[in-house]
Amino acid sequence: MGFGSYDESEQQHQQRDDEDVDAVTVHENDHDGELTFESELSTAELVSQLGSMKDDEE
């Protein structure tokens, strides 16, 4: 057998013990609330800051 080859017989009839696997629950920490924040900056100032941040990334 060459490099990277495998015995296909080893790939058949594999048993898995799924009972011991801890599954991830993606909706465990869903949040249906509301997010608010206060800022003394105007919308135009915030947009300007965002533009500056995007320019810094480039």
PyMOL Python script that loads the backbone (N, CA, C, O; Angstrom):
from pymol import cmd

cmd.read_pdbstr("""\
ATOM      1  N   MET A   1       0.844  -1.191   0.000  1.00  0.00           N
ATOM      2  CA  MET A   1       0.000   0.000   0.000  1.00  0.00           C
ATOM      3  C   MET A   1       0.884   1.246   0.000  1.00  0.00           C
ATOM      4  O   MET A   1       1.948   1.281   0.618  1.00  0.00           O
ATOM      5  N   GLY A   2       0.422   2.234  -0.691  1.00  0.00           N
ATOM      6  CA  GLY A   2       1.171   3.472  -0.755  1.00  0.00           C
ATOM      7  C   GLY A   2       0.829   4.403   0.383  1.00  0.00           C
ATOM      8  O   GLY A   2      -0.051   4.122   1.196  1.00  0.00           O
ATOM      9  N   PHE A   3       1.524   5.497   0.429  1.00  0.00           N
ATOM     10  CA  PHE A   3       1.295   6.495   1.469  1.00  0.00           C
ATOM     11  C   PHE A   3      -0.130   7.034   1.374  1.00  0.00           C
ATOM     12  O   PHE A   3      -0.595   7.360   0.282  1.00  0.00           O
ATOM     13  N   GLY A   4      -0.823   7.131   2.499  1.00  0.00           N
ATOM     14  CA  GLY A   4      -2.169   7.680   2.530  1.00  0.00           C
ATOM     15  C   GLY A   4      -3.256   6.670   2.257  1.00  0.00           C
ATOM     16  O   GLY A   4      -4.435   7.022   2.299  1.00  0.00           O
ATOM     17  N   SER A   5      -2.913   5.444   1.982  1.00  0.00           N
ATOM     18  CA  SER A   5      -3.936   4.436   1.723  1.00  0.00           C
ATOM     19  C   SER A   5      -4.382   3.826   3.051  1.00  0.00           C
ATOM     20  O   SER A   5      -3.702   3.967   4.067  1.00  0.00           O
ATOM     21  N   TYR A   6      -5.491   3.172   3.034  1.00  0.00           N
ATOM     22  CA  TYR A   6      -6.020   2.549   4.246  1.00  0.00           C
ATOM     23  C   TYR A   6      -6.740   1.265   3.877  1.00  0.00           C
ATOM     24  O   TYR A   6      -7.095   1.030   2.722  1.00  0.00           O
ATOM     25  N   ASP A   7      -6.939   0.467   4.865  1.00  0.00           N
ATOM     26  CA  ASP A   7      -7.629  -0.800   4.674  1.00  0.00           C
ATOM     27  C   ASP A   7      -9.125  -0.549   4.798  1.00  0.00           C
ATOM     28  O   ASP A   7      -9.603  -0.229   5.886  1.00  0.00           O
ATOM     29  N   GLU A   8      -9.863  -0.686   3.722  1.00  0.00           N
ATOM     30  CA  GLU A   8     -11.296  -0.400   3.734  1.00  0.00           C
ATOM     31  C   GLU A   8     -12.058  -1.305   4.695  1.00  0.00           C
ATOM     32  O   GLU A   8     -13.118  -0.922   5.192  1.00  0.00           O
ATOM     33  N   SER A   9     -11.541  -2.485   4.960  1.00  0.00           N
ATOM     34  CA  SER A   9     -12.235  -3.381   5.884  1.00  0.00           C
ATOM     35  C   SER A   9     -12.270  -2.803   7.298  1.00  0.00           C
ATOM     36  O   SER A   9     -13.170  -3.125   8.073  1.00  0.00           O
ATOM     37  N   GLU A  10     -11.306  -1.960   7.639  1.00  0.00           N
ATOM     38  CA  GLU A  10     -11.292  -1.327   8.956  1.00  0.00           C
ATOM     39  C   GLU A  10     -12.365  -0.242   9.066  1.00  0.00           C
ATOM     40  O   GLU A  10     -12.761   0.132  10.170  1.00  0.00           O
ATOM     41  N   GLN A  11     -12.827   0.255   7.939  1.00  0.00           N
ATOM     42  CA  GLN A  11     -13.814   1.330   7.940  1.00  0.00           C
ATOM     43  C   GLN A  11     -15.246   0.808   8.025  1.00  0.00           C
ATOM     44  O   GLN A  11     -16.168   1.585   8.270  1.00  0.00           O
ATOM     45  N   GLN A  12     -15.443  -0.471   7.830  1.00  0.00           N
ATOM     46  CA  GLN A  12     -16.779  -1.047   7.853  1.00  0.00           C
ATOM     47  C   GLN A  12     -17.116  -1.532   9.259  1.00  0.00           C
ATOM     48  O   GLN A  12     -16.234  -1.908  10.030  1.00  0.00           O
ATOM     49  N   HIS A  13     -18.372  -1.517   9.568  1.00  0.00           N
ATOM     50  CA  HIS A  13     -18.900  -2.069  10.814  1.00  0.00           C
ATOM     51  C   HIS A  13     -18.294  -1.435  12.070  1.00  0.00           C
ATOM     52  O   HIS A  13     -18.013  -2.130  13.046  1.00  0.00           O
ATOM     53  N   GLN A  14     -18.100  -0.151  12.040  1.00  0.00           N
ATOM     54  CA  GLN A  14     -17.595   0.528  13.228  1.00  0.00           C
ATOM     55  C   GLN A  14     -18.740   0.743  14.201  1.00  0.00           C
ATOM     56  O   GLN A  14     -19.854   1.077  13.797  1.00  0.00           O
ATOM     57  N   GLN A  15     -18.467   0.553  15.463  1.00  0.00           N
ATOM     58  CA  GLN A  15     -19.483   0.771  16.492  1.00  0.00           C
ATOM     59  C   GLN A  15     -19.192   2.086  17.189  1.00  0.00           C
ATOM     60  O   GLN A  15     -18.043   2.426  17.470  1.00  0.00           O
ATOM     61  N   ARG A  16     -20.260   2.810  17.459  1.00  0.00           N
ATOM     62  CA  ARG A  16     -20.123   4.081  18.166  1.00  0.00           C
ATOM     63  C   ARG A  16     -20.945   4.031  19.431  1.00  0.00           C
ATOM     64  O   ARG A  16     -22.045   3.478  19.449  1.00  0.00           O
ATOM     65  N   ASP A  17     -20.415   4.604  20.478  1.00  0.00           N
ATOM     66  CA  ASP A  17     -21.122   4.679  21.743  1.00  0.00           C
ATOM     67  C   ASP A  17     -21.594   6.120  21.922  1.00  0.00           C
ATOM     68  O   ASP A  17     -20.944   6.920  22.596  1.00  0.00           O
ATOM     69  N   ASP A  18     -22.746   6.442  21.305  1.00  0.00           N
ATOM     70  CA  ASP A  18     -23.251   7.814  21.319  1.00  0.00           C
ATOM     71  C   ASP A  18     -23.828   8.240  22.657  1.00  0.00           C
ATOM     72  O   ASP A  18     -24.064   9.430  22.868  1.00  0.00           O
ATOM     73  N   GLU A  19     -24.060   7.317  23.556  1.00  0.00           N
ATOM     74  CA  GLU A  19     -24.673   7.675  24.830  1.00  0.00           C
ATOM     75  C   GLU A  19     -23.732   8.488  25.714  1.00  0.00           C
ATOM     76  O   GLU A  19     -24.204   9.244  26.563  1.00  0.00           O
ATOM     77  N   ASP A  20     -22.427   8.358  25.542  1.00  0.00           N
ATOM     78  CA  ASP A  20     -21.467   9.064  26.384  1.00  0.00           C
ATOM     79  C   ASP A  20     -21.076  10.426  25.819  1.00  0.00           C
ATOM     80  O   ASP A  20     -20.254  11.126  26.410  1.00  0.00           O
ATOM     81  N   VAL A  21     -21.651  10.804  24.691  1.00  0.00           N
ATOM     82  CA  VAL A  21     -21.290  12.054  24.041  1.00  0.00           C
ATOM     83  C   VAL A  21     -22.154  13.183  24.587  1.00  0.00           C
ATOM     84  O   VAL A  21     -23.380  13.078  24.616  1.00  0.00           O
ATOM     85  N   ASP A  22     -21.500  14.277  25.024  1.00  0.00           N
ATOM     86  CA  ASP A  22     -22.233  15.453  25.475  1.00  0.00           C
ATOM     87  C   ASP A  22     -22.582  16.304  24.267  1.00  0.00           C
ATOM     88  O   ASP A  22     -21.695  16.863  23.622  1.00  0.00           O
ATOM     89  N   ALA A  23     -23.850  16.403  23.963  1.00  0.00           N
ATOM     90  CA  ALA A  23     -24.298  17.174  22.808  1.00  0.00           C
ATOM     91  C   ALA A  23     -24.358  18.655  23.158  1.00  0.00           C
ATOM     92  O   ALA A  23     -24.530  19.027  24.319  1.00  0.00           O
ATOM     93  N   VAL A  24     -24.217  19.477  22.153  1.00  0.00           N
ATOM     94  CA  VAL A  24     -24.306  20.919  22.315  1.00  0.00           C
ATOM     95  C   VAL A  24     -25.723  21.348  21.982  1.00  0.00           C
ATOM     96  O   VAL A  24     -26.243  21.012  20.918  1.00  0.00           O
ATOM     97  N   THR A  25     -26.346  22.082  22.879  1.00  0.00           N
ATOM     98  CA  THR A  25     -27.677  22.619  22.638  1.00  0.00           C
ATOM     99  C   THR A  25     -27.518  24.062  22.188  1.00  0.00           C
ATOM    100  O   THR A  25     -27.153  24.930  22.982  1.00  0.00           O
ATOM    101  N   VAL A  26     -27.793  24.317  20.909  1.00  0.00           N
ATOM    102  CA  VAL A  26     -27.545  25.648  20.360  1.00  0.00           C
ATOM    103  C   VAL A  26     -28.547  26.687  20.840  1.00  0.00           C
ATOM    104  O   VAL A  26     -28.261  27.883  20.794  1.00  0.00           O
ATOM    105  N   HIS A  27     -29.707  26.256  21.295  1.00  0.00           N
ATOM    106  CA  HIS A  27     -30.726  27.207  21.736  1.00  0.00           C
ATOM    107  C   HIS A  27     -30.804  27.319  23.257  1.00  0.00           C
ATOM    108  O   HIS A  27     -31.759  27.881  23.794  1.00  0.00           O
ATOM    109  N   GLU A  28     -29.802  26.786  23.946  1.00  0.00           N
ATOM    110  CA  GLU A  28     -29.813  26.779  25.402  1.00  0.00           C
ATOM    111  C   GLU A  28     -29.820  28.192  25.980  1.00  0.00           C
ATOM    112  O   GLU A  28     -30.449  28.439  27.009  1.00  0.00           O
ATOM    113  N   ASN A  29     -29.124  29.119  25.324  1.00  0.00           N
ATOM    114  CA  ASN A  29     -28.998  30.474  25.853  1.00  0.00           C
ATOM    115  C   ASN A  29     -29.629  31.518  24.940  1.00  0.00           C
ATOM    116  O   ASN A  29     -29.136  32.642  24.851  1.00  0.00           O
ATOM    117  N   ASP A  30     -30.714  31.157  24.262  1.00  0.00           N
ATOM    118  CA  ASP A  30     -31.409  32.128  23.422  1.00  0.00           C
ATOM    119  C   ASP A  30     -31.919  33.276  24.277  1.00  0.00           C
ATOM    120  O   ASP A  30     -32.290  33.093  25.437  1.00  0.00           O
ATOM    121  N   HIS A  31     -31.930  34.451  23.688  1.00  0.00           N
ATOM    122  CA  HIS A  31     -32.387  35.639  24.409  1.00  0.00           C
ATOM    123  C   HIS A  31     -33.462  36.321  23.573  1.00  0.00           C
ATOM    124  O   HIS A  31     -33.222  36.683  22.422  1.00  0.00           O
ATOM    125  N   ASP A  32     -34.632  36.493  24.146  1.00  0.00           N
ATOM    126  CA  ASP A  32     -35.738  37.127  23.439  1.00  0.00           C
ATOM    127  C   ASP A  32     -36.023  38.513  23.990  1.00  0.00           C
ATOM    128  O   ASP A  32     -37.124  39.033  23.810  1.00  0.00           O
ATOM    129  N   GLY A  33     -35.061  39.112  24.651  1.00  0.00           N
ATOM    130  CA  GLY A  33     -35.261  40.418  25.282  1.00  0.00           C
ATOM    131  C   GLY A  33     -34.919  41.557  24.351  1.00  0.00           C
ATOM    132  O   GLY A  33     -34.918  41.415  23.128  1.00  0.00           O
ATOM    133  N   GLU A  34     -34.631  42.675  24.955  1.00  0.00           N
ATOM    134  CA  GLU A  34     -34.349  43.898  24.223  1.00  0.00           C
ATOM    135  C   GLU A  34     -33.011  44.452  24.686  1.00  0.00           C
ATOM    136  O   GLU A  34     -32.690  44.390  25.873  1.00  0.00           O
ATOM    137  N   LEU A  35     -32.237  44.989  23.767  1.00  0.00           N
ATOM    138  CA  LEU A  35     -30.951  45.567  24.078  1.00  0.00           C
ATOM    139  C   LEU A  35     -31.029  47.066  23.851  1.00  0.00           C
ATOM    140  O   LEU A  35     -31.411  47.521  22.773  1.00  0.00           O
ATOM    141  N   THR A  36     -30.668  47.824  24.862  1.00  0.00           N
ATOM    142  CA  THR A  36     -30.640  49.277  24.728  1.00  0.00           C
ATOM    143  C   THR A  36     -29.332  49.799  25.312  1.00  0.00           C
ATOM    144  O   THR A  36     -28.735  49.167  26.184  1.00  0.00           O
ATOM    145  N   PHE A  37     -28.899  50.945  24.829  1.00  0.00           N
ATOM    146  CA  PHE A  37     -27.731  51.612  25.397  1.00  0.00           C
ATOM    147  C   PHE A  37     -27.897  53.106  25.171  1.00  0.00           C
ATOM    148  O   PHE A  37     -28.618  53.547  24.275  1.00  0.00           O
ATOM    149  N   GLU A  38     -27.220  53.858  25.997  1.00  0.00           N
ATOM    150  CA  GLU A  38     -27.284  55.304  25.886  1.00  0.00           C
ATOM    151  C   GLU A  38     -25.917  55.825  25.483  1.00  0.00           C
ATOM    152  O   GLU A  38     -24.888  55.338  25.953  1.00  0.00           O
ATOM    153  N   SER A  39     -25.918  56.813  24.614  1.00  0.00           N
ATOM    154  CA  SER A  39     -24.681  57.427  24.167  1.00  0.00           C
ATOM    155  C   SER A  39     -24.923  58.916  23.994  1.00  0.00           C
ATOM    156  O   SER A  39     -25.999  59.349  23.582  1.00  0.00           O
ATOM    157  N   GLU A  40     -23.910  59.676  24.313  1.00  0.00           N
ATOM    158  CA  GLU A  40     -24.013  61.129  24.127  1.00  0.00           C
ATOM    159  C   GLU A  40     -23.670  61.531  22.698  1.00  0.00           C
ATOM    160  O   GLU A  40     -23.808  62.696  22.328  1.00  0.00           O
ATOM    161  N   LEU A  41     -23.226  60.570  21.900  1.00  0.00           N
ATOM    162  CA  LEU A  41     -22.858  60.851  20.523  1.00  0.00           C
ATOM    163  C   LEU A  41     -24.087  60.773  19.620  1.00  0.00           C
ATOM    164  O   LEU A  41     -25.009  59.996  19.866  1.00  0.00           O
ATOM    165  N   SER A  42     -24.079  61.591  18.573  1.00  0.00           N
ATOM    166  CA  SER A  42     -25.178  61.552  17.607  1.00  0.00           C
ATOM    167  C   SER A  42     -24.976  60.371  16.668  1.00  0.00           C
ATOM    168  O   SER A  42     -23.906  59.764  16.630  1.00  0.00           O
ATOM    169  N   THR A  43     -26.005  60.062  15.924  1.00  0.00           N
ATOM    170  CA  THR A  43     -25.923  58.974  14.954  1.00  0.00           C
ATOM    171  C   THR A  43     -24.820  59.253  13.934  1.00  0.00           C
ATOM    172  O   THR A  43     -24.076  58.345  13.566  1.00  0.00           O
ATOM    173  N   ALA A  44     -24.711  60.478  13.483  1.00  0.00           N
ATOM    174  CA  ALA A  44     -23.683  60.843  12.505  1.00  0.00           C
ATOM    175  C   ALA A  44     -22.286  60.625  13.079  1.00  0.00           C
ATOM    176  O   ALA A  44     -21.391  60.162  12.371  1.00  0.00           O
ATOM    177  N   GLU A  45     -22.093  60.952  14.351  1.00  0.00           N
ATOM    178  CA  GLU A  45     -20.788  60.749  14.982  1.00  0.00           C
ATOM    179  C   GLU A  45     -20.462  59.259  15.112  1.00  0.00           C
ATOM    180  O   GLU A  45     -19.322  58.841  14.906  1.00  0.00           O
ATOM    181  N   LEU A  46     -21.467  58.475  15.452  1.00  0.00           N
ATOM    182  CA  LEU A  46     -21.256  57.031  15.566  1.00  0.00           C
ATOM    183  C   LEU A  46     -20.919  56.418  14.207  1.00  0.00           C
ATOM    184  O   LEU A  46     -20.039  55.563  14.110  1.00  0.00           O
ATOM    185  N   VAL A  47     -21.615  56.853  13.169  1.00  0.00           N
ATOM    186  CA  VAL A  47     -21.349  56.355  11.817  1.00  0.00           C
ATOM    187  C   VAL A  47     -19.942  56.749  11.382  1.00  0.00           C
ATOM    188  O   VAL A  47     -19.245  55.967  10.735  1.00  0.00           O
ATOM    189  N   SER A  48     -19.531  57.952  11.737  1.00  0.00           N
ATOM    190  CA  SER A  48     -18.188  58.410  11.410  1.00  0.00           C
ATOM    191  C   SER A  48     -17.132  57.553  12.109  1.00  0.00           C
ATOM    192  O   SER A  48     -16.123  57.185  11.505  1.00  0.00           O
ATOM    193  N   GLN A  49     -17.369  57.240  13.376  1.00  0.00           N
ATOM    194  CA  GLN A  49     -16.442  56.379  14.102  1.00  0.00           C
ATOM    195  C   GLN A  49     -16.380  54.987  13.472  1.00  0.00           C
ATOM    196  O   GLN A  49     -15.304  54.397  13.379  1.00  0.00           O
ATOM    197  N   LEU A  50     -17.508  54.472  13.047  1.00  0.00           N
ATOM    198  CA  LEU A  50     -17.545  53.164  12.387  1.00  0.00           C
ATOM    199  C   LEU A  50     -16.721  53.199  11.105  1.00  0.00           C
ATOM    200  O   LEU A  50     -15.963  52.272  10.816  1.00  0.00           O
ATOM    201  N   GLY A  51     -16.875  54.266  10.350  1.00  0.00           N
ATOM    202  CA  GLY A  51     -16.101  54.414   9.123  1.00  0.00           C
ATOM    203  C   GLY A  51     -14.611  54.446   9.420  1.00  0.00           C
ATOM    204  O   GLY A  51     -13.823  53.850   8.686  1.00  0.00           O
ATOM    205  N   SER A  52     -14.214  55.132  10.484  1.00  0.00           N
ATOM    206  CA  SER A  52     -12.802  55.183  10.874  1.00  0.00           C
ATOM    207  C   SER A  52     -12.287  53.807  11.262  1.00  0.00           C
ATOM    208  O   SER A  52     -11.163  53.440  10.921  1.00  0.00           O
ATOM    209  N   MET A  53     -13.105  53.049  11.973  1.00  0.00           N
ATOM    210  CA  MET A  53     -12.711  51.700  12.372  1.00  0.00           C
ATOM    211  C   MET A  53     -12.535  50.801  11.150  1.00  0.00           C
ATOM    212  O   MET A  53     -11.596  50.007  11.096  1.00  0.00           O
ATOM    213  N   LYS A  54     -13.429  50.920  10.174  1.00  0.00           N
ATOM    214  CA  LYS A  54     -13.322  50.119   8.962  1.00  0.00           C
ATOM    215  C   LYS A  54     -12.065  50.502   8.176  1.00  0.00           C
ATOM    216  O   LYS A  54     -11.396  49.636   7.611  1.00  0.00           O
ATOM    217  N   ASP A  55     -11.745  51.793   8.140  1.00  0.00           N
ATOM    218  CA  ASP A  55     -10.546  52.236   7.442  1.00  0.00           C
ATOM    219  C   ASP A  55      -9.281  51.687   8.111  1.00  0.00           C
ATOM    220  O   ASP A  55      -8.311  51.359   7.428  1.00  0.00           O
ATOM    221  N   ASP A  56      -9.289  51.586   9.437  1.00  0.00           N
ATOM    222  CA  ASP A  56      -8.139  51.070  10.172  1.00  0.00           C
ATOM    223  C   ASP A  56      -7.895  49.595   9.861  1.00  0.00           C
ATOM    224  O   ASP A  56      -6.750  49.145   9.887  1.00  0.00           O
ATOM    225  N   GLU A  57      -8.943  48.839   9.570  1.00  0.00           N
ATOM    226  CA  GLU A  57      -8.810  47.412   9.264  1.00  0.00           C
ATOM    227  C   GLU A  57      -8.084  47.191   7.951  1.00  0.00           C
ATOM    228  O   GLU A  57      -7.409  46.175   7.786  1.00  0.00           O
ATOM    229  N   GLU A  58      -8.206  48.106   7.030  1.00  0.00           N
ATOM    230  CA  GLU A  58      -7.596  47.956   5.700  1.00  0.00           C
ATOM    231  C   GLU A  58      -6.174  48.325   5.796  1.00  0.00           C
ATOM    232  O   GLU A  58      -5.455  48.277   4.798  1.00  0.00           O
TER     233      GLU A  58
END
""", "prot")
cmd.dss("prot")
cmd.show_as("cartoon", "prot")
cmd.util.cbc("prot")
cmd.orient("prot")
